[in-house]
Amino acid sequence: MTALAIPTRKDEAWRYSDLEAVATIWPVPAPTRIDVAEGETARHHLLQDAGEGAAAVHDYVITIADGARCDFHVLNIGGKLGRVTFTVTIGSNAHFELNGAILGGGDQTLEIITSVTHARPDSTSGQTVRSILGQRATGSYLGSINVARDAQRTDAFQSIKAMLLDRTATANAKPELEIFADDVKCAHGATVGELDKAALFYMASRGMDPATAKTLLLRSFVAGVFDDVADEAVKDALEAAAIAKLEALV
Amino acid sequence: MLTIDNLTNEIDGKAILKGLSLQINAGEIHAIMGPNGAGKSTLAYTLGGRPNYDVTGGTATFEGEDLFEKDPHERAAAGLFLGFQYPVEIPGVSNLQFLRESLNSQRRARGEKELNGGEFIKLAKEKAGLLGLDMEMLKRPVNVGFSGGEKKRAEMVQMGILDPKLAILDETDSGLDIDALKIVGAGINAIMRKPDKAVLLITHYQRLLDYVKPDFVHVLAAGRIVKSGGPELALELEREGYAEVVAA
């Protein structure tokens, strides 16, 4: 097998990436395949916490059979480049749920890229991603939802919110819909904001030092992303890593 | 406790306070009244240290220290409490979490031991009870979905828990009906009417002063205190109007 060529910026899915960092690990490992059999429920998570200066690319190819469900939780916080991609195909009466957080500072480039295909009728998907970016970090969510011609009654949503701690940080949010059926519901929302200055002053007036106040607001911003992680140990690990990263960011 | 001397300030380059002086001693309750635009809220925010409220001259000494040398959170730890005319909503942060972080931040700054969960809940229950506020309300996000009256009562619960030396209450009576006014007034008395504490009430109307009796009343107009007196001054203002009293 010949190695694929290193991607360029012309490739939409790599447009905001750190191509120099990618070059250091090219070719990236083969994707991880997850096949969820008919009627089954699968739960997966990834804590992407590569070392400083490292590049990490995690590709997932997920197939969810009829009547099955896949829940994926991702916390993307480590490395010079941290890129997590999902290529998902959903069967009839099946569901895919992605809950993710991107927390970046320094010169980090952190990305979540999704391509979710509703291949058959009566399937649902939900994607919730919260990003907090400081200093010169770039956080990107590129998510396409593709609804096949006969995938009627598809119900899909994307909720993407980013918070910038510094004017030098960048958030990219690009939801994309490609719909070939006529009876579908696809909702998507994307916002980019900053910490509420009025709230910060209110908290200061009650005695909270700036770091405590910011951390509390940021925790509330990402709260909920890991609420429904079933395994308590995994949940604790993800939350602890998220809080440690937030405290380092403020 | 608080000495303000010839204070001037600017907001976005516009002069608001123009040489304001005021002395508040422990055990005293002062009321500042005045027409819209006189600088009442500006005084409160300037003492609290709100960004963009730039001090251009004069001094404020709080418990022997320069207030303006301190950041807003340091002023709170030193014992200053600012009651907001429009309390800020903070979605996603519960009142209990907000107050515990606030109180423990203050205690850390003063070198005191932090309260643990159980100790804090006990304190919160006691103070909420004083203001007739359900503990369930304190589990909800800060001020989100609260009515005007609930926000003001929640502010007084905050004051009770944080136990300041000096409370500057900016139009705490606005948006309150008579019943809520009574409860809030009783709360202020219970928490703050003590020999080692003081209150600065900022208000448009006499009615709050029926429940929280001031020792001194000041009239603020065009950025300065133009007249001071006892409680009778508030009644005179109510009767005659600001224009009359200020001109006299």
Boltz contact constraints between the chains, C-beta under 6 A:
constraints:
  - contact:
      token1: [A, 198]
      token2: [B, 88]
      max_distance: 6.0
  - contact:
      token1: [A, 199]
      token2: [B, 88]
      max_distance: 6.0
  - contact:
      token1: [A, 199]
      token2: [B, 90]
      max_distance: 6.0
  - contact:
      token1: [A, 201]
      token2: [B, 50]
      max_distance: 6.0
  - contact:
      token1: [A, 202]
      token2: [B, 88]
      max_distance: 6.0
  - contact:
      token1: [A, 204]
      token2: [B, 72]
      max_distance: 6.0
  - contact:
      token1: [A, 204]
      token2: [B, 73]
      max_distance: 6.0
  - contact:
      token1: [A, 205]
      token2: [B, 48]
      max_distance: 6.0
  - contact:
      token1: [A, 205]
      token2: [B, 72]
      max_distance: 6.0
  - contact:
      token1: [A, 205]
      token2: [B, 76]
      max_distance: 6.0
  - contact:
      token1: [A, 205]
      token2: [B, 82]
      max_distance: 6.0
  - contact:
      token1: [A, 206]
      token2: [B, 76]
      max_distance: 6.0
  - contact:
      token1: [A, 206]
      token2: [B, 102]
      max_distance: 6.0
  - contact:
      token1: [A, 207]
      token2: [B, 73]
      max_distance: 6.0
  - contact:
      token1: [A, 207]
      token2: [B, 76]
      max_distance: 6.0
  - contact:
      token1: [A, 207]
      token2: [B, 77]
      max_distance: 6.0
  - contact:
      token1: [A, 207]
      token2: [B, 102]
      max_distance: 6.0
  - contact:
      token1: [A, 207]
      token2: [B, 105]
      max_distance: 6.0
  - contact:
      token1: [A, 207]
      token2: [B, 106]
      max_distance: 6.0
  - contact:
      token1: [A, 208]
      token2: [B, 73]
      max_distance: 6.0
  - contact:
      token1: [A, 208]
      token2: [B, 101]
      max_distance: 6.0
  - contact:
      token1: [A, 208]
      token2: [B, 102]
      max_distance: 6.0
  - contact:
      token1: [A, 208]
      token2: [B, 105]
      max_distance: 6.0
  - contact:
      token1: [A, 209]
      token2: [B, 73]
      max_distance: 6.0
  - contact:
      token1: [A, 209]
      token2: [B, 105]
      max_distance: 6.0
  - contact:
      token1: [A, 212]
      token2: [B, 101]
      max_distance: 6.0
  - contact:
      token1: [A, 212]
      token2: [B, 105]
      max_distance: 6.0
  - contact:
      token1: [A, 216]
      token2: [B, 93]
      max_distance: 6.0
  - contact:
      token1: [A, 216]
      token2: [B, 101]
      max_distance: 6.0
  - contact:
      token1: [A, 220]
      token2: [B, 92]
      max_distance: 6.0
  - contact:
      token1: [A, 220]
      token2: [B, 93]
      max_distance: 6.0
  - contact:
      token1: [A, 223]
      token2: [B, 92]
      max_distance: 6.0
